[in-house]
């Protein structure tokens, strides 16, 4: 699972496919919510705010 900014979307997808050998599901963080999970305040690859959840 990756929580990433727009600039790192392609990198996160490539890493996900390398690890899981299948395409990920992509979610826009503004359009999803989970009761037991809060999105981190920064991208997994940089200090920018995250926009996407890659799972």
PDB file of N, H, CA, C and O in Angstrom:
ATOM      1  N   UNK A   1       0.852  -1.175   0.000  1.00  0.00           N
ATOM      2  CA  UNK A   1       0.000   0.000   0.000  1.00  0.00           C
ATOM      3  C   UNK A   1       0.896   1.235   0.000  1.00  0.00           C
ATOM      4  O   UNK A   1       1.877   1.306   0.740  1.00  0.00           O
ATOM      5  N   UNK A   2       0.550   2.190  -0.826  1.00  0.00           N
ATOM      6  H   UNK A   2      -0.247   2.133  -1.427  1.00  0.00           H
ATOM      7  CA  UNK A   2       1.281   3.444  -0.902  1.00  0.00           C
ATOM      8  C   UNK A   2       0.300   4.605  -0.782  1.00  0.00           C
ATOM      9  O   UNK A   2      -0.807   4.556  -1.316  1.00  0.00           O
ATOM     10  N   UNK A   3       0.714   5.630  -0.087  1.00  0.00           N
ATOM     11  H   UNK A   3       1.614   5.670   0.347  1.00  0.00           H
ATOM     12  CA  UNK A   3      -0.036   6.880   0.001  1.00  0.00           C
ATOM     13  C   UNK A   3       0.885   7.920  -0.628  1.00  0.00           C
ATOM     14  O   UNK A   3       1.939   8.236  -0.075  1.00  0.00           O
ATOM     15  N   UNK A   4       0.493   8.446  -1.771  1.00  0.00           N
ATOM     16  H   UNK A   4      -0.363   8.190  -2.220  1.00  0.00           H
ATOM     17  CA  UNK A   4       1.452   9.208  -2.561  1.00  0.00           C
ATOM     18  C   UNK A   4       0.869  10.488  -3.152  1.00  0.00           C
ATOM     19  O   UNK A   4      -0.344  10.645  -3.292  1.00  0.00           O
ATOM     20  N   UNK A   5       1.782  11.392  -3.491  1.00  0.00           N
ATOM     21  H   UNK A   5       2.767  11.264  -3.377  1.00  0.00           H
ATOM     22  CA  UNK A   5       1.401  12.625  -4.189  1.00  0.00           C
ATOM     23  C   UNK A   5       1.307  12.313  -5.689  1.00  0.00           C
ATOM     24  O   UNK A   5       1.666  11.221  -6.129  1.00  0.00           O
ATOM     25  N   UNK A   6       0.827  13.271  -6.452  1.00  0.00           N
ATOM     26  H   UNK A   6       0.535  14.159  -6.094  1.00  0.00           H
ATOM     27  CA  UNK A   6       0.646  13.072  -7.889  1.00  0.00           C
ATOM     28  C   UNK A   6       1.969  12.795  -8.599  1.00  0.00           C
ATOM     29  O   UNK A   6       2.008  12.008  -9.545  1.00  0.00           O
ATOM     30  N   UNK A   7       3.044  13.428  -8.155  1.00  0.00           N
ATOM     31  H   UNK A   7       3.012  14.067  -7.387  1.00  0.00           H
ATOM     32  CA  UNK A   7       4.343  13.254  -8.803  1.00  0.00           C
ATOM     33  C   UNK A   7       4.891  11.837  -8.671  1.00  0.00           C
ATOM     34  O   UNK A   7       5.691  11.413  -9.504  1.00  0.00           O
ATOM     35  N   UNK A   8       4.485  11.107  -7.660  1.00  0.00           N
ATOM     36  H   UNK A   8       3.835  11.451  -6.983  1.00  0.00           H
ATOM     37  CA  UNK A   8       5.029   9.767  -7.423  1.00  0.00           C
ATOM     38  C   UNK A   8       4.048   8.645  -7.754  1.00  0.00           C
ATOM     39  O   UNK A   8       4.277   7.492  -7.385  1.00  0.00           O
ATOM     40  N   UNK A   9       2.974   8.970  -8.436  1.00  0.00           N
ATOM     41  H   UNK A   9       2.788   9.906  -8.735  1.00  0.00           H
ATOM     42  CA  UNK A   9       1.969   7.958  -8.784  1.00  0.00           C
ATOM     43  C   UNK A   9       2.578   6.846  -9.637  1.00  0.00           C
ATOM     44  O   UNK A   9       2.390   5.669  -9.332  1.00  0.00           O
ATOM     45  N   UNK A  10       3.288   7.191 -10.675  1.00  0.00           N
ATOM     46  H   UNK A  10       3.441   8.148 -10.923  1.00  0.00           H
ATOM     47  CA  UNK A  10       3.869   6.182 -11.566  1.00  0.00           C
ATOM     48  C   UNK A  10       4.870   5.293 -10.819  1.00  0.00           C
ATOM     49  O   UNK A  10       4.881   4.078 -11.015  1.00  0.00           O
ATOM     50  N   UNK A  11       5.692   5.878  -9.983  1.00  0.00           N
ATOM     51  H   UNK A  11       5.682   6.865  -9.823  1.00  0.00           H
ATOM     52  CA  UNK A  11       6.675   5.113  -9.210  1.00  0.00           C
ATOM     53  C   UNK A  11       5.982   4.119  -8.279  1.00  0.00           C
ATOM     54  O   UNK A  11       6.411   2.970  -8.164  1.00  0.00           O
ATOM     55  N   UNK A  12       4.921   4.556  -7.621  1.00  0.00           N
ATOM     56  H   UNK A  12       4.572   5.488  -7.715  1.00  0.00           H
ATOM     57  CA  UNK A  12       4.189   3.674  -6.708  1.00  0.00           C
ATOM     58  C   UNK A  12       3.536   2.516  -7.459  1.00  0.00           C
ATOM     59  O   UNK A  12       3.552   1.379  -6.986  1.00  0.00           O
ATOM     60  N   UNK A  13       2.967   2.800  -8.620  1.00  0.00           N
ATOM     61  H   UNK A  13       2.955   3.723  -9.005  1.00  0.00           H
ATOM     62  CA  UNK A  13       2.345   1.737  -9.430  1.00  0.00           C
ATOM     63  C   UNK A  13       3.400   0.727  -9.857  1.00  0.00           C
ATOM     64  O   UNK A  13       3.173  -0.479  -9.757  1.00  0.00           O
ATOM     65  N   UNK A  14       4.547   1.198 -10.331  1.00  0.00           N
ATOM     66  H   UNK A  14       4.731   2.178 -10.412  1.00  0.00           H
ATOM     67  CA  UNK A  14       5.614   0.298 -10.766  1.00  0.00           C
ATOM     68  C   UNK A  14       6.104  -0.582  -9.615  1.00  0.00           C
ATOM     69  O   UNK A  14       6.291  -1.786  -9.792  1.00  0.00           O
ATOM     70  N   UNK A  15       6.309   0.006  -8.453  1.00  0.00           N
ATOM     71  H   UNK A  15       6.156   0.984  -8.310  1.00  0.00           H
ATOM     72  CA  UNK A  15       6.760  -0.775  -7.301  1.00  0.00           C
ATOM     73  C   UNK A  15       5.706  -1.793  -6.881  1.00  0.00           C
ATOM     74  O   UNK A  15       6.044  -2.927  -6.542  1.00  0.00           O
ATOM     75  N   UNK A  16       4.431  -1.400  -6.898  1.00  0.00           N
ATOM     76  H   UNK A  16       4.157  -0.479  -7.173  1.00  0.00           H
ATOM     77  CA  UNK A  16       3.356  -2.306  -6.529  1.00  0.00           C
ATOM     78  C   UNK A  16       3.343  -3.510  -7.470  1.00  0.00           C
ATOM     79  O   UNK A  16       3.258  -4.652  -7.018  1.00  0.00           O
ATOM     80  N   UNK A  17       3.425  -3.256  -8.772  1.00  0.00           N
ATOM     81  H   UNK A  17       3.494  -2.328  -9.139  1.00  0.00           H
ATOM     82  CA  UNK A  17       3.406  -4.340  -9.762  1.00  0.00           C
ATOM     83  C   UNK A  17       4.630  -5.241  -9.594  1.00  0.00           C
ATOM     84  O   UNK A  17       4.519  -6.460  -9.725  1.00  0.00           O
ATOM     85  N   UNK A  18       5.781  -4.662  -9.309  1.00  0.00           N
ATOM     86  H   UNK A  18       5.871  -3.672  -9.203  1.00  0.00           H
ATOM     87  CA  UNK A  18       6.990  -5.466  -9.083  1.00  0.00           C
ATOM     88  C   UNK A  18       6.819  -6.413  -7.896  1.00  0.00           C
ATOM     89  O   UNK A  18       7.265  -7.559  -7.946  1.00  0.00           O
ATOM     90  N   UNK A  19       6.181  -5.943  -6.842  1.00  0.00           N
ATOM     91  H   UNK A  19       5.818  -5.012  -6.802  1.00  0.00           H
ATOM     92  CA  UNK A  19       6.026  -6.750  -5.629  1.00  0.00           C
ATOM     93  C   UNK A  19       4.879  -7.757  -5.756  1.00  0.00           C
ATOM     94  O   UNK A  19       5.051  -8.936  -5.446  1.00  0.00           O
ATOM     95  N   UNK A  20       3.722  -7.299  -6.207  1.00  0.00           N
ATOM     96  H   UNK A  20       3.582  -6.341  -6.459  1.00  0.00           H
ATOM     97  CA  UNK A  20       2.511  -8.130  -6.186  1.00  0.00           C
ATOM     98  C   UNK A  20       2.160  -8.763  -7.531  1.00  0.00           C
ATOM     99  O   UNK A  20       1.255  -9.593  -7.612  1.00  0.00           O
ATOM    100  N   UNK A  21       2.879  -8.370  -8.591  1.00  0.00           N
ATOM    101  H   UNK A  21       3.614  -7.695  -8.525  1.00  0.00           H
ATOM    102  CA  UNK A  21       2.686  -8.919  -9.934  1.00  0.00           C
ATOM    103  C   UNK A  21       1.249  -8.814 -10.425  1.00  0.00           C
ATOM    104  O   UNK A  21       0.766  -9.683 -11.152  1.00  0.00           O
ATOM    105  N   UNK A  22       0.574  -7.752 -10.025  1.00  0.00           N
ATOM    106  H   UNK A  22       0.966  -7.046  -9.434  1.00  0.00           H
ATOM    107  CA  UNK A  22      -0.772  -7.460 -10.509  1.00  0.00           C
ATOM    108  C   UNK A  22      -0.984  -5.949 -10.404  1.00  0.00           C
ATOM    109  O   UNK A  22      -0.322  -5.280  -9.609  1.00  0.00           O
ATOM    110  N   UNK A  23      -1.897  -5.420 -11.198  1.00  0.00           N
ATOM    111  H   UNK A  23      -2.434  -5.963 -11.843  1.00  0.00           H
ATOM    112  CA  UNK A  23      -2.134  -3.975 -11.139  1.00  0.00           C
ATOM    113  C   UNK A  23      -2.832  -3.587  -9.835  1.00  0.00           C
ATOM    114  O   UNK A  23      -3.657  -4.341  -9.319  1.00  0.00           O
ATOM    115  N   UNK A  24      -2.501  -2.415  -9.308  1.00  0.00           N
ATOM    116  H   UNK A  24      -1.831  -1.802  -9.726  1.00  0.00           H
ATOM    117  CA  UNK A  24      -3.121  -1.972  -8.052  1.00  0.00           C
ATOM    118  C   UNK A  24      -4.471  -1.315  -8.290  1.00  0.00           C
ATOM    119  O   UNK A  24      -4.822  -0.966  -9.417  1.00  0.00           O
ATOM    120  N   UNK A  25      -5.212  -1.155  -7.217  1.00  0.00           N
ATOM    121  H   UNK A  25      -4.927  -1.438  -6.301  1.00  0.00           H
ATOM    122  CA  UNK A  25      -6.403  -0.315  -7.221  1.00  0.00           C
ATOM    123  C   UNK A  25      -5.944   1.077  -6.797  1.00  0.00           C
ATOM    124  O   UNK A  25      -5.120   1.216  -5.894  1.00  0.00           O
ATOM    125  N   UNK A  26      -6.475   2.094  -7.446  1.00  0.00           N
ATOM    126  H   UNK A  26      -7.144   1.981  -8.180  1.00  0.00           H
ATOM    127  CA  UNK A  26      -6.119   3.477  -7.140  1.00  0.00           C
ATOM    128  C   UNK A  26      -7.333   4.202  -6.587  1.00  0.00           C
ATOM    129  O   UNK A  26      -8.436   4.082  -7.120  1.00  0.00           O
ATOM    130  N   UNK A  27      -7.124   4.951  -5.518  1.00  0.00           N
ATOM    131  H   UNK A  27      -6.227   5.048  -5.085  1.00  0.00           H
ATOM    132  CA  UNK A  27      -8.191   5.722  -4.901  1.00  0.00           C
ATOM    133  C   UNK A  27      -7.718   7.146  -4.664  1.00  0.00           C
ATOM    134  O   UNK A  27      -6.581   7.375  -4.252  1.00  0.00           O
ATOM    135  N   UNK A  28      -8.583   8.080  -4.923  1.00  0.00           N
ATOM    136  H   UNK A  28      -9.507   7.894  -5.258  1.00  0.00           H
ATOM    137  CA  UNK A  28      -8.308   9.485  -4.618  1.00  0.00           C
ATOM    138  C   UNK A  28      -8.674   9.686  -3.153  1.00  0.00           C
ATOM    139  O   UNK A  28      -9.808   9.418  -2.757  1.00  0.00           O
ATOM    140  N   UNK A  29      -7.729  10.155  -2.348  1.00  0.00           N
ATOM    141  H   UNK A  29      -6.808  10.373  -2.670  1.00  0.00           H
ATOM    142  CA  UNK A  29      -7.964  10.241  -0.901  1.00  0.00           C
ATOM    143  C   UNK A  29      -9.117  11.169  -0.526  1.00  0.00           C
ATOM    144  O   UNK A  29      -9.714  11.001   0.537  1.00  0.00           O
ATOM    145  N   UNK A  30      -9.438  12.138  -1.368  1.00  0.00           N
ATOM    146  H   UNK A  30      -8.953  12.275  -2.231  1.00  0.00           H
ATOM    147  CA  UNK A  30     -10.577  13.012  -1.078  1.00  0.00           C
ATOM    148  C   UNK A  30     -11.915  12.309  -1.263  1.00  0.00           C
ATOM    149  O   UNK A  30     -12.942  12.800  -0.794  1.00  0.00           O
ATOM    150  N   UNK A  31     -11.916  11.169  -1.938  1.00  0.00           N
ATOM    151  H   UNK A  31     -11.082  10.770  -2.319  1.00  0.00           H
ATOM    152  CA  UNK A  31     -13.164  10.494  -2.265  1.00  0.00           C
ATOM    153  C   UNK A  31     -13.391   9.202  -1.477  1.00  0.00           C
ATOM    154  O   UNK A  31     -14.416   8.544  -1.656  1.00  0.00           O
ATOM    155  N   UNK A  32     -12.446   8.832  -0.608  1.00  0.00           N
ATOM    156  H   UNK A  32     -11.613   9.367  -0.463  1.00  0.00           H
ATOM    157  CA  UNK A  32     -12.609   7.618   0.202  1.00  0.00           C
ATOM    158  C   UNK A  32     -12.381   7.941   1.676  1.00  0.00           C
ATOM    159  O   UNK A  32     -11.686   8.897   2.020  1.00  0.00           O
ATOM    160  N   UNK A  33     -12.973   7.136   2.520  1.00  0.00           N
ATOM    161  H   UNK A  33     -13.538   6.359   2.240  1.00  0.00           H
ATOM    162  CA  UNK A  33     -12.724   7.267   3.960  1.00  0.00           C
ATOM    163  C   UNK A  33     -12.824   5.884   4.583  1.00  0.00           C
ATOM    164  O   UNK A  33     -13.570   5.023   4.117  1.00  0.00           O
ATOM    165  N   UNK A  34     -12.065   5.694   5.633  1.00  0.00           N
ATOM    166  H   UNK A  34     -11.459   6.393   6.012  1.00  0.00           H
ATOM    167  CA  UNK A  34     -12.045   4.426   6.348  1.00  0.00           C
ATOM    168  C   UNK A  34     -12.237   4.724   7.824  1.00  0.00           C
ATOM    169  O   UNK A  34     -11.707   5.711   8.335  1.00  0.00           O
ATOM    170  N   UNK A  35     -12.984   3.886   8.507  1.00  0.00           N
ATOM    171  H   UNK A  35     -13.414   3.084   8.092  1.00  0.00           H
ATOM    172  CA  UNK A  35     -13.277   4.156   9.914  1.00  0.00           C
ATOM    173  C   UNK A  35     -12.064   3.957  10.818  1.00  0.00           C
ATOM    174  O   UNK A  35     -11.923   4.664  11.816  1.00  0.00           O
ATOM    175  N   UNK A  36     -11.194   3.017  10.494  1.00  0.00           N
ATOM    176  H   UNK A  36     -11.308   2.443   9.683  1.00  0.00           H
ATOM    177  CA  UNK A  36     -10.063   2.707  11.369  1.00  0.00           C
ATOM    178  C   UNK A  36      -8.717   3.124  10.795  1.00  0.00           C
ATOM    179  O   UNK A  36      -7.682   2.623  11.234  1.00  0.00           O
ATOM    180  N   UNK A  37      -8.708   4.030   9.824  1.00  0.00           N
ATOM    181  H   UNK A  37      -9.549   4.437   9.467  1.00  0.00           H
ATOM    182  CA  UNK A  37      -7.445   4.431   9.203  1.00  0.00           C
ATOM    183  C   UNK A  37      -7.506   5.902   8.828  1.00  0.00           C
ATOM    184  O   UNK A  37      -8.498   6.381   8.278  1.00  0.00           O
ATOM    185  N   UNK A  38      -6.438   6.600   9.133  1.00  0.00           N
ATOM    186  H   UNK A  38      -5.633   6.210   9.580  1.00  0.00           H
ATOM    187  CA  UNK A  38      -6.297   7.999   8.744  1.00  0.00           C
ATOM    188  C   UNK A  38      -5.068   8.103   7.850  1.00  0.00           C
ATOM    189  O   UNK A  38      -4.007   7.570   8.175  1.00  0.00           O
ATOM    190  N   UNK A  39      -5.216   8.783   6.738  1.00  0.00           N
ATOM    191  H   UNK A  39      -6.078   9.215   6.473  1.00  0.00           H
ATOM    192  CA  UNK A  39      -4.102   8.926   5.797  1.00  0.00           C
ATOM    193  C   UNK A  39      -2.951   9.697   6.442  1.00  0.00           C
ATOM    194  O   UNK A  39      -3.178  10.644   7.194  1.00  0.00           O
ATOM    195  N   UNK A  40      -1.730   9.292   6.148  1.00  0.00           N
ATOM    196  H   UNK A  40      -1.545   8.523   5.537  1.00  0.00           H
ATOM    197  CA  UNK A  40      -0.571  10.038   6.655  1.00  0.00           C
ATOM    198  C   UNK A  40      -0.574  11.464   6.109  1.00  0.00           C
ATOM    199  O   UNK A  40      -1.272  11.766   5.142  1.00  0.00           O
ATOM    200  N   UNK A  41       0.196  12.317   6.726  1.00  0.00           N
ATOM    201  H   UNK A  41       0.763  12.072   7.512  1.00  0.00           H
ATOM    202  CA  UNK A  41       0.219  13.726   6.326  1.00  0.00           C
ATOM    203  C   UNK A  41       1.174  14.009   5.177  1.00  0.00           C
ATOM    204  O   UNK A  41       1.222  15.132   4.676  1.00  0.00           O
ATOM    205  N   UNK A  42       1.941  12.998   4.752  1.00  0.00           N
ATOM    206  H   UNK A  42       1.902  12.086   5.159  1.00  0.00           H
ATOM    207  CA  UNK A  42       2.877  13.216   3.649  1.00  0.00           C
ATOM    208  C   UNK A  42       2.968  11.975   2.761  1.00  0.00           C
ATOM    209  O   UNK A  42       2.634  10.864   3.174  1.00  0.00           O
ATOM    210  N   UNK A  43       3.421  12.196   1.551  1.00  0.00           N
ATOM    211  H   UNK A  43       3.692  13.098   1.215  1.00  0.00           H
ATOM    212  CA  UNK A  43       3.643  11.146   0.560  1.00  0.00           C
ATOM    213  C   UNK A  43       4.668  10.149   1.092  1.00  0.00           C
ATOM    214  O   UNK A  43       5.541  10.517   1.878  1.00  0.00           O
ATOM    215  N   UNK A  44       4.566   8.890   0.668  1.00  0.00           N
ATOM    216  H   UNK A  44       3.856   8.591   0.030  1.00  0.00           H
ATOM    217  CA  UNK A  44       5.542   7.876   1.072  1.00  0.00           C
ATOM    218  C   UNK A  44       6.929   8.139   0.493  1.00  0.00           C
ATOM    219  O   UNK A  44       7.913   7.590   0.988  1.00  0.00           O
ATOM    220  N   UNK A  45       7.025   8.970  -0.547  1.00  0.00           N
ATOM    221  H   UNK A  45       6.225   9.416  -0.949  1.00  0.00           H
ATOM    222  CA  UNK A  45       8.293   9.216  -1.219  1.00  0.00           C
ATOM    223  C   UNK A  45       8.843  10.628  -1.030  1.00  0.00           C
ATOM    224  O   UNK A  45       9.991  10.892  -1.387  1.00  0.00           O
ATOM    225  N   UNK A  46       8.044  11.539  -0.476  1.00  0.00           N
ATOM    226  H   UNK A  46       7.111  11.325  -0.185  1.00  0.00           H
ATOM    227  CA  UNK A  46       8.490  12.923  -0.306  1.00  0.00           C
ATOM    228  C   UNK A  46       7.637  13.605   0.775  1.00  0.00           C
ATOM    229  O   UNK A  46       6.687  13.002   1.274  1.00  0.00           O
ATOM    230  N   UNK A  47       7.959  14.835   1.138  1.00  0.00           N
ATOM    231  H   UNK A  47       8.731  15.324   0.733  1.00  0.00           H
ATOM    232  CA  UNK A  47       7.203  15.516   2.202  1.00  0.00           C
ATOM    233  C   UNK A  47       5.895  16.177   1.743  1.00  0.00           C
ATOM    234  O   UNK A  47       5.203  16.791   2.556  1.00  0.00           O
ATOM    235  N   UNK A  48       5.553  16.063   0.478  1.00  0.00           N
ATOM    236  H   UNK A  48       6.115  15.564  -0.182  1.00  0.00           H
ATOM    237  CA  UNK A  48       4.315  16.686  -0.017  1.00  0.00           C
ATOM    238  C   UNK A  48       3.081  15.955   0.501  1.00  0.00           C
ATOM    239  O   UNK A  48       3.165  14.777   0.849  1.00  0.00           O
ATOM    240  N   UNK A  49       1.942  16.631   0.557  1.00  0.00           N
ATOM    241  H   UNK A  49       1.873  17.588   0.274  1.00  0.00           H
ATOM    242  CA  UNK A  49       0.694  15.968   1.005  1.00  0.00           C
ATOM    243  C   UNK A  49       0.272  14.866   0.007  1.00  0.00           C
ATOM    244  O   UNK A  49       0.432  15.038  -1.202  1.00  0.00           O
ATOM    245  N   UNK A  50      -0.250  13.771   0.494  1.00  0.00           N
ATOM    246  H   UNK A  50      -0.380  13.631   1.476  1.00  0.00           H
ATOM    247  CA  UNK A  50      -0.686  12.688  -0.398  1.00  0.00           C
ATOM    248  C   UNK A  50      -2.008  13.011  -1.080  1.00  0.00           C
ATOM    249  O   UNK A  50      -2.840  13.749  -0.551  1.00  0.00           O
ATOM    250  N   UNK A  51      -2.178  12.442  -2.258  1.00  0.00           N
ATOM    251  H   UNK A  51      -1.503  11.843  -2.688  1.00  0.00           H
ATOM    252  CA  UNK A  51      -3.413  12.607  -3.022  1.00  0.00           C
ATOM    253  C   UNK A  51      -4.053  11.247  -3.319  1.00  0.00           C
ATOM    254  O   UNK A  51      -5.278  11.127  -3.365  1.00  0.00           O
ATOM    255  N   UNK A  52      -3.221  10.236  -3.517  1.00  0.00           N
ATOM    256  H   UNK A  52      -2.227  10.333  -3.479  1.00  0.00           H
ATOM    257  CA  UNK A  52      -3.711   8.917  -3.940  1.00  0.00           C
ATOM    258  C   UNK A  52      -3.344   7.822  -2.947  1.00  0.00           C
ATOM    259  O   UNK A  52      -2.330   7.885  -2.251  1.00  0.00           O
ATOM    260  N   UNK A  53      -4.208   6.825  -2.913  1.00  0.00           N
ATOM    261  H   UNK A  53      -5.031   6.774  -3.478  1.00  0.00           H
ATOM    262  CA  UNK A  53      -3.953   5.590  -2.183  1.00  0.00           C
ATOM    263  C   UNK A  53      -3.816   4.491  -3.246  1.00  0.00           C
ATOM    264  O   UNK A  53      -4.711   4.298  -4.069  1.00  0.00           O
ATOM    265  N   UNK A  54      -2.706   3.788  -3.216  1.00  0.00           N
ATOM    266  H   UNK A  54      -1.979   3.944  -2.547  1.00  0.00           H
ATOM    267  CA  UNK A  54      -2.437   2.713  -4.163  1.00  0.00           C
ATOM    268  C   UNK A  54      -2.422   1.406  -3.368  1.00  0.00           C
ATOM    269  O   UNK A  54      -1.554   1.197  -2.521  1.00  0.00           O
ATOM    270  N   UNK A  55      -3.399   0.522  -3.651  1.00  0.00           N
ATOM    271  H   UNK A  55      -4.104   0.692  -4.340  1.00  0.00           H
ATOM    272  CA  UNK A  55      -3.495  -0.761  -2.929  1.00  0.00           C
ATOM    273  C   UNK A  55      -3.756  -1.910  -3.871  1.00  0.00           C
ATOM    274  O   UNK A  55      -3.864  -3.055  -3.433  1.00  0.00           O
TER     275      UNK A  55
END
